[in-house]
Amino acid sequence: MTGTAQRSGPAVGGPPSTGPRPGGGRTIRRSPVLRLLARPETGVFLGAAAVLVFFLIAAPSLRQGSSLATVLYQSSTIGIMALPVALLMIGGEFDLSSGVAVIGSALTASMLSYQLTVNVWTGVLVALVLSLAVGAFNGWMVVRTGLPSFLVTLGTFLILQGADLAVTKLVTGNVATDDISDMDGFGQARRIFASSVGIAGVQVKITVFYWVAFAALATWVLLRTKYGNWVFAVGGNKESARAVGVPVDLTRISLFTLVGFGAWFVGMHNLFSFDTVQSGEGVGQELIYIAAAVIGGCSLTGGSGSAIGPVFGAFMFGMVNQGIVFAGWNPDWFKAFLGVMLLGAVLINLWVQRTATRR
């Protein structure tokens, strides 16, 4: 018995056991490289870098500072809206009304200010309230009815699309709003929403800085706050989250409301950049926002993703959009490039995730 006990004990100084150990396992044994690959934004970062290098070679004019500033501006107008859309997707929901909501917000601010001859800030604030209300309504309908958010927001999309066009024609007699550039408060609002900042002789749109700031804030919220934990929990499993005390309904409604805020902000940028708004615009942009989030590593089923990934996803869209122009190619190929990019990014993300989790 004594000899058996001695043989069964571990040898001092011998090789470590290959079996699982308490407190150990795959997470501890994974290298920093594999942990980095497991991040949802790693794949899209590699894809964005590849797209950037490709167009820098194919379109030499993109190497100029002003050209890169144009790419960043194009990316920021997509990226600002893609951030709340991504948070909503992490929470397990979709919003198909985000594109027309942007235009609806701009139309509201423009027509209210012009028709009532008031300071444009009055229209801006009313548009904010309306945008938040539309987002909250979407969330409330999803929570109260139990219908898929795809169907609820599809209905909102159709309502807003029709209302944007019909109300604009009724109020202005045209499909576009009147020019408000000579109204009180316009100059101040333009400085906040649509100005440019000079950096090393290059004019960079202020939306680029807002984009970076919003992405940093969203990342902090997701990773460092209780609300961020709620978002991941609700997207992963609503019933399990509710069982541990997560305010599921409040979290879902607030995520839809954040999309409304994003629509308002981008709408104000559009209005004060161009002085007028076309009522038929915005259709199809919701798919661009969702695609940027998906390319950025946000799961279609919820519970997984980041705020940094959609930043790179939006950058890829901006780079392809402007890269085709600077390369002198037929812009009709833009949608085809986006489709290839979307499929490629999803495949890269899948490969990266599988590589990261392989023993």
Secondary structure, 3 states (H helix, E strand, C coil): CHHHHHHHCCCCCCCCCCCCCCCCCHHHHCCHHHHHHCCCCHHHHHHHHHHHHHHHHHCHHHHCHHHHHHHHHHHHHHHHHHHHHHHHHHCCCCCCCHHHHHHHHHHHHHHHHHHHCCCHHHHHHHHHHHHHHHHHHHHHHHHHHCCCHHHHHHHHHHHHHHHHHHHHHHHHCCCECCCCCCCCCHHHHHHHHCCEEEECCEEEEHHHHHHHHHHHHHHHHHHHCHHHHHHHHHHHCHHHHHHCCCCHHHHHHHHHHHHHHHHHHHHHHHHHHHCCCECCCCCCHHHHHHHHHHHCCCCCCCCCCCCHHHHHHHHHHHHHHHHHHHCCCCHHHHHHHHHHHHHHHHHHHHHHHHHHHCC
